[in-house]
Amino acid sequence: CPGTTYRHAYEAHHKNYYEFLKQRYTNCNIVDGNLEINFLVKRQDGYQEDEEAGFDLGFLKDIKEVTGYVMIQYNEIFHLNLSSLLLIRGQQLCNCFVVSVSSFVNNCSLFIPVIIMAHLSFSNCPEISRGDVMIYNNGALRFVDTVNWVDVLSDGSSRVFMSRNNAICELGCHPSCECHPSCADLTGQPYCWGPGPEMCHRLTKVHCECDNRCEPNSTVRCCSKECAAGCSGSSRKCLACKNFYNDGVCEENCPVQHIYDSPQYKTLENPKHKYAYGSTCVKPCPNHLLMDKQACVKHCAANSMIVGDSCVECGSDGQKPCLVEGVAVNASSFIGCQVVDGNLMFDDFTWNGDVYLNLCHKLFLSHVSEEWKYLESVEEVTGFVRMHFRTSNYESLSFLKNLKTIRGVFLDELGHSLGIAATNFTSLGLDSLTAIKYGNVKISRNKKMCYVQSINWSAILKSPDDQRVIIGNNNNNCESEGKLCHPECSDDGCWGPGDHQCISCRNFKFQNKCVLSCQSIPLAYASSNTTCSLCHEQCLDTCDGPGAENCTTCRFVRDRDTCTTSCPKTKYTDKNNHCQNCHKNCGEYGCTGPLNNIGANACNSCDLVSFEKVGDSLNATSCMPITKMCATGLYRTILIDYPSNHSLHRKQGCKPCHPECLACWDYGTSTSYCHPCKHFKEEDKCVSSSIKRKNVEDYDERSCLPCHTSCLTCYGPDPHQCYTCKHYIVYHDYQNKELGFNCSENCPANLPHKLARDVNGMKITECVEDDYASKTGRILAIVLPICILTVIAIVAISLGVVAYKKSKAKTKIAMAAVNLLNGIEDMPLNPSGLRPNMSRLNIISESELRLGEKIGQGAFGSVFKGVWTPSKKNVRVYVAIKILHETWSNTDVRQPDYLSEVEIMCNVKNEYCVQILAVCLASKTMIVTQLMPYGCMLDFIRDNQNNLGSKVLLNWARQIASGMAYLEEVRIVHRDLAARNVLVQNDNHVRITDFGLSKLLDAGTNIYYSKGGKIPIKWLALESLRHKKFTHSSDVWSFGVTLWEMFTFGDSPYENVKSENMVEVLEKGDRLAQPTICTIDVYMVMIKCWLVDADSRPTFSSLVETFSHMAEDPTRFLFI
C-alpha cells in the first residue's frame, strides 16, 4: 500500500483522518513510502474513544516493511501495534528539527516526538537500513534506552538522538522499567523493546562474525548476503530482503526482460520477467504506475514518452509529457500539452497570488477565459487534481473537458487524487474522465454543486479496494432546481447537464453525446450495441459498417464493393457509376470505356496497337499484348510519326504491309522485307502482274520465270506454251491452226519454207511446205539480192574484227618476250574450280543511322534497334545495328575477327538466315542487319510457352535445319548454333544469326580446327571438346541441343554439370533427357544428332525432310 508525505501537516477532521488510515493500512504488509501517524488527538468533533483506550491502531499489526521513514508525532494513542515491523529502509527521509534540543536532524528515518505511549513494541524490528533516529519529549515512553541501536542501524554513519523520554521511570512512578532477564545477549546484557520476554531485542549484528547479519544471538550462523533484518530457522530464511522479493526469495535483481540463448545464439523474451516495484518483483506494475523497461516508475525518463501504461523511447506513437515542477507554472506552458507529468493544483493564490511566497497572480491563470483554454488539450494527469478556490467565472471544470485519466502516482497530503472543495462549481464538467487509477476522491463544501450524487464512482475508480469517495456539504436543492442528468444518461450518472456529460449512455453513444438510436443521426450506423459511428466519407446516405465497402450508395463511384473518389487508372466509370475493368490490352495506360481500341470509350494508349488502312489513312483497330505477334499482312514498327505528347508516341504498332505483300516486316515491295508476294515476284520486288511480257506467271510460286528461248511471250516454260514466237511458228496442223503451235529457232525439214505475214498488226513468220515456193517466187526474186548484200556486209565486218584481234595478240606476245628478257615470270596457275564470290557490301555513313533501344549483347559488341535512312532515297528501314565495343573499335586486335563475321554474313543469302544490309566504318564500327521484332527464340519460348503449338515448333525446326543446310552448301561452319542465336521474325518464320564464331571453309577441306577463344561448351560435339575440331556434323550435334531447348521451352542443357566435366559425362554416354512433349520419334532424331561417330549423324538436308514430314502431322510427334 502507498505511504503518505504529510510531514508536519495534519487533517483538521480527525474522524476522516483516522478512517483514512484504517482504510489504507488494513491488511497492508509493505508500505511503499512513509508511515506517518500525526496529530491523531481527541477533539470535540463527534468522534470519541474510550479515555483509556485512545485510538485503536490495531490495523497496523500486519506491516512488515516501510520503504521510507516512520513518523509518529503528537498523538493521543496508548498502544502502537507494529509488532510485525521488520525493516525501515529509509529510502525517503524527513527533516526533523526540534527547538528544544541543541541539534538539527535533517535525515530521520524514525521520528517519534510527543506521544503518550508506554513503549514502542517494535519487538521484531531488528534493522533500520538508512537514516537517523530521533525520539524525544515522550515522558511516558519507556524502554527506548534498553534498545541496542547500534545493532538496529545498518549504516555506520546513522545517529541516534534521545531526549526527555522515560520520565515516568526516572521519577520512580512505574514499577516495570527493566527488561525481562531472558532478554540478555551473549554478554549477559539485557536488551528489549518493552516488558516481558516477548519484547526482547534479539541482536543479529553486534556479536555476528559474518559479513552480513546472523541468526539472533548467534556469532557464526550467517544469513545470506541478500537478507535484511537477519534470518531464522534451520534453512536460515531471510526475515526481509536487502534488495528484492521475488516469489518469497530474496534476489539481487528482478528477472530481466530478455535472456541470451547460447545454443541458438540469439536473445529471447524471458517468460519469468518481472518489474521492480519498490523492493518487490511484480508483473504487471500496479495500474497507476508506468512500466519502464525493468521497473515500475512514476515518471518516464527524459528521452521517453508515455504510451498507454508504458514508457517508450521518443519517436514512437505516444505523448511526451509536460513536466510540472514547483508550485507555480505559467499557463502558456500547457499549450498543446496532453499529458501532465505532475499535479494540477488550483488554489486562491492561483489568481490572487501569495505575499508570503512572493507569488504574483499574473504568472498564473487569470480570470480571462482564453488562458483557461490552454488546459483543454490535457488528457492525462499522472499525479492528482485539486481545486480549492472560489471564482464566478466558471461553473465547472469544463476547461478539463478532455481529461480522460487521473493516474494518481502522486497523492495530496490526505491521499486524494481528485479533490474539489470550497468552489462555486455547479457541476464537475469532466466529460471525458473514464479512469482514476489510484487515490481517493473528495468533493465537499461546494455549496452550488449538483450531479455528483448521481455518479457511480465504481465505474471510474480502477483500484476500488484501495480507494474511497467522500461527498458532503454540497447543494441539497438540485432536484428542485431541475439540475438532473439527461434522460439518455444511464444509471452511472453524469458530470453535468446535457446529453454530452453522461458517464455512460442508456441507449447509444454518438461521438460525445447520448442518443436514443443511430437511425436518427444522418450518415451514422450502430457500430456496437451501445455506440453509433459515422459512415465512411465516401458514403452518400446510409451504411452498415465503417468502411467504404459498407456504403448503401456511393458519393462518387463504386469499385467492386468499395466506394471511392475515382476509378483506378486501369478502370473506367460506367453509366451506373461503377468501375469496370478496361480491356486487358489497355495495360497500365487506362481507358475511358470497354473497347479494345484507341480513343473515345476505349484505351488511352497501349503497348502494341494494330492498324488498318482506310482510304489513304491508317486507323487504329485494336490493342494487343506486347508479346503478341502481328497478324499476317501486318508488320511491327515503332510509332515515331506521332508528336511527343501523343499517347502513341514511340509505342509499337502493327501496320498493314504494302498491297503487294502477303506478309512483311517493313513497308515496301522489296523482297528483303516483303515475303511472300501477294501476286508475283519479279526480280527483287513483288508486283501485281508481269511487267515484262516476255515472262511467264507461275501461280504456284507467285514468281515471274523466264519463257523458253524461242518464245517472245508465253504462259509456260515450254515452246508450245508461247503466246508469240521470237523466230518461227510451227503449227501442229497447218490446216487446223486451233490445235496450237510450237516456237522454233529453225524450220523443220518437212516445212522448209518461211512465210512472213501480218496478223492483227503483228508480223509473224511461219514455217510452210514446198507448195508455197511457187507462190512466193516473185517475193524471193526481190528479197534474195537484199539478203546477199547483207551477208557480204556481215562477212566484211567479221574479217575486220579478226584482223584487229590478231594485231592485239602479236602485241601481247611481244610484251611477254620483253618480260622474259627482264627476268619477270608469270605466277604458276592453280585454279580452284570455285566460282568468283561476287557478294556485295554496302558501306554507309553514320548520318544514315539512328539508334534506338538496346536489345542485346554479342561477343564483339552491343545490338540496338535502329532506323536506316539510305541517302538520296525517300525510305526508312527498321534495322538491327551491332556496334563494336569501343575498346575494340580503336585497335586492330579484334578487327579481323569482327570483319570475318562481316565477310561471312555477306556470303549468306537465305530466307532462314539473318542477312547483312550494310556496314558503317565510322569511329564506332557498325554492322546493319535485318531487324527481328520478337528477339531471340530462347526468350520467346520462355515467355510464350502457353501460346506455342506443335506445328509452330516443328516448322521452326524445319526452318533452322533448312538454314543450316544452306550454310553447309556455301561451306560455312556455324560453331555456335543455339536457341539464343535463332531470332524470331514472326510465329511462322525464324532466322539463324550470330556468325561471330562461324568459319568459311577453304576449298578442298571440310574441317576447321579452332586455335582458342571462348566456345559454348554444353552445345558442342564430343570431337569439338576433345580436339577443337569443327565440321558440319558438329553443327548437327548443336542442332540437336537446340531442338532440346525448344522442346523444353527454354531449359538449360546439362544444368547441373560443370563445364570442365562435360567431356567425361559425354564419354560415359550420358545425354539430355527426353522432353515431356516429345514422342519417341522426335527424341530418336535428337539422339542421332548426338552420336559419337560424326559420319553417322544425319545431314541437315535429311533433317529438313524429316521435320517437313513431321510438320504435316504435328500432333502426332509433339504432344502439347
Secondary structure, DSSP 8 states (H G I E B T S, - for coil): -B----TT---S-HHHHHHHHHHHHTT-SEEBS-EEEE-----SSS----TTTBS--GGGTT--EESS-EEEESB-BS----TT--EE--SS-EEEE-TTSS-EEEEEEEEEESB--S----TT--EE-SSEEEEES-TT--SSTTS-HHHHB-STT--EEEES--HHHHTT--S--S--GGGB-TTS-B-BSSSSGGGB---SSTT--SSS-BSTT-SS-B--TTEEEEEETTTTEEEEESSEEETTEEESS---SEEEETTTTEEEE-TT--EEETTEEESS--TTSEEETTEEESS--TTEEEETTEEEETTSSSB--EE--SS---GGGGTT--EEES-EEEETHHHH-BTTTTB-GGGS--S-HHHHGGGTT--EESS-EEEE---SS-SSSGGGTT--EE--SS--TTSEEEEEES---S----TT--EE-SSEEEEE--TT--SGGG--GGGTBS-GGG--EEEES--S-TTTTT----TTB-TT-BSSSSTTSBSSBSSEEETTEEES-STTSTTEEESSSSEEEE--TTBSS-BSSSSGGGBSSBSSEEETTEEESS--TTEEE-TTSEEEE--GGGGGG-BSSS-SSBSTTSBS--SEEEEEEETTEEEEEEEE-TTS---TTEEEEE--SS-TTSTTTT-EEEEE--TTBSSBSSSSSBTTTB-SBSSEEETTEEESS-SSTTEEEETTTTEEEE--TTEEEESSSSGGGEEEESSEEEES-TT-GGG-EEEESS--TTS-EEEEEEETTEEEEEEE-TTHHHHTHHHHHHHHHHHHHHHHHHHHHHHHHHHHHHHHHHHHHHHHHHHHHTT-------------------EE-GGGEEEEEEEEE-SSEEEEEEEE--TTS---EEEEEEEE-HHHHTSSSSHHHHHHHHHHHHH---TTB--EEEEEESSSEEEEEE--TT-BHHHHHHHSGGG--HHHHHHHHHHHHHHHHHHHHTTEE-S--SGGGEEEEETTEEEE---TT-EE--TT---EE--SS---GGGS-HHHHHH-EE-HHHHHHHHHHHHHHHHTTS--TTTTS-GGGHHHHHHTT------TTB-HHHHHHHHHHT-SSGGGS--HHHHHHHHHHHHHSHHHHB--
